[in-house]
Amino acid sequence: MSKDIFRIATKEDAPAFLELMNTAFKPLADMGIDWPSTRATLEMVTENIEKSTAVVLERDGRLVSTITIRFPWESTTPVSGYPFVWWFATAPDLSGQGVGNKLMEYVENTLFIDTYKVPAYVLGTSGRKHPWLLDMYKRKGYIDYFTHENDNGDLGVLMYKTLIPERFDKEVLGMPPMAKKD
């Protein structure tokens, strides 16, 4: 029986983290999606682990899924007043087995709701170049609130998911820094 462990990544995880990112995001890079995760380097991954909260799902000693949380106070120009999640990746050989969902449920329920009492969080996705990501997030309850034409021909879509409806405040959601540039 496999044993799954949820934990925060450490600097020592950087090489395995990079390998996971490279294998998981290669198909997106091949689609022409240009996100930091599609061109990650060891330096970028290490900085991500050190400056943000990179949560990993480890199965039998192997990093099999990860998602990074960027809290609003980590930047002078945060994406939102709510946490922003990115670098969400799952090992391709485990695709379709619910591993990514398991990690996301842990982040939502244990970290965001139970620990930090986070009313909502934000993520960004491809609205044009990826064939199914946007629809998948919509089916999972995410609501799009900002779109942005990218220089590479893709449509960037920011979405939020409400976790604690009675505490959600759209004013806290705010507008991303790129909204001021358009």
N, C-alpha and C positions, 0 to 999 in steps of 0.2 A: 504494500500500500504506500502510495506516495505521500510525502508530508509537505504541506504548503506552509510557508512562513511569510508573513507580511512584516516589512521593516523599512526603515529609512536607509537609503544607500549611503555608503561611506566612500571616501576617496579611494580606498582599496578596491572598490567595485568598478572603478572607471573602465578598465580594459573589457570586462565582461559586459558592462553597460553599453560601451561603444559597439561591441560585436552584435548585441541585441538590436541596437538602433540601426546599424548598417544593414542587417538582414531584413528587419521588419520594414524599413523605409525605402529599400531599393526599388520595389515596384512603383512607389509614388514618384521617386526621382525619375524612373523610366517614363512616367506619364508627363514629365515636364513640370511637376510640382516642385517649387523652390522654397522650401521651408528650412529653417536651421537644422531640423531633425533629418532632412534628406541629404545634408552635407556635413554631418557631425564629424568632428575630429576629437582626438583624445583630450586636447586642451579645452574644447567646448564642453565636452561631457564632464570633465573634472570641475570646471567652473560652475556648471549647472548643479552638480552634486554639492559643491561647497556653498553656493549662494542661495539656492532654493531648497525646497523639500522634495527630494526625489524618492518616491515610494516604490518599492519593488516587491514583487511576488517571487519568492524563491521556492523552487520545488526540488527537493533532494539535492540541495547544494548548487543548483543552476538558476540563474536569473532568467525567468520565463516571461515576465511582464513588468512594465514600469510606467509610471505617470509622474510628471513633475507638477508640483503646486507652486505657483508664484503668488505670494501674498501681496496685497496692495502696498504695504509699507516697504517692500523691497526696491521700489523705484520711485523716482520723482515724477515719472510719467507712467503710472500704472495703466493697464488695459481697462480696468474697471475698479470700482470701490470694493468689489467682491473678488475672491480668489480667482485666478486664471489658471487653468490646467493645460498642459501641453506636453510634448514628447511622450505621448501615450503609444506604447509599442508592446506587441506580444510576439513571441517566437513564432515564425511562420509555420513550423512543423506542428504547432498546437492550434492552428487556426480552426475556428468552428467548434472548439471544445469548451467554450465558455470561460476561458482563462482570463481574458480581458474584462469580461463582465464581472468576474469574481473580484478582480482588483478594484474595478470602479465601484462596486458595491461596498467594499471595505473602506475606500476613501470617502464615499458619500456618507455611509452610516456611522462608521466608527470615528473617523477623523472629523469630517465636516459637521455632522449633526450631533453626535454624542460628545465629542471632545471640544470642538471650537464653536458650536452653535451657529454655524454658517447658514444664513437664510437661502443663499443661492451661490452659484459659481458660473464662470464663463469659460468658453473654449472657442477656438477658431478652427475653421475647416475650409476645404476647397468647395466652391459652389459651382465650378464649371469643369475643371480638368479631371476630377475624380468621379467615376460613374455612380457610386452609391453611398459615399460617406454622409453627405448632407441629408439624404432621405433616411438613413439609418438613425442619425441623431434626432431627426424630427419624430420618428417612431418611438424613440426613447424619452420623449417629453421635452426636448430642448426647443427653445423659441429663438428664431433669428431676430436680431435687433439692429444690426449694422452690416452693410455690405461695402466693399472697397475694391475697386478695379486695381489689380496688380499689374506691374509693368510687364510681367511675363504672359499676360493674356488670361490669367485665372481670375476668378472672382473670389475674394476673401470674404468669408461669412463669419461674423461673430455671433455666438449663440449663448443663451444662458439657460440654466435649469434651476427651477425653484425647489428648494428642499424643505424649507419651513415657511409655508405661505403666509402665516399670520405675522411673520417678521420681515418679509420681503418688502423692500422699498426701491421702486424703480429709479428714484433720484440717486440712491447709492450706486446703482448699476452704472450710471454715468455714460459718457461717451468716450471712446478710445482716443488716444493722442492723434492718430491718423485722421480723425474726423475734423480736426482743426486745420489740416493741410489740404483737404479736398475743397 
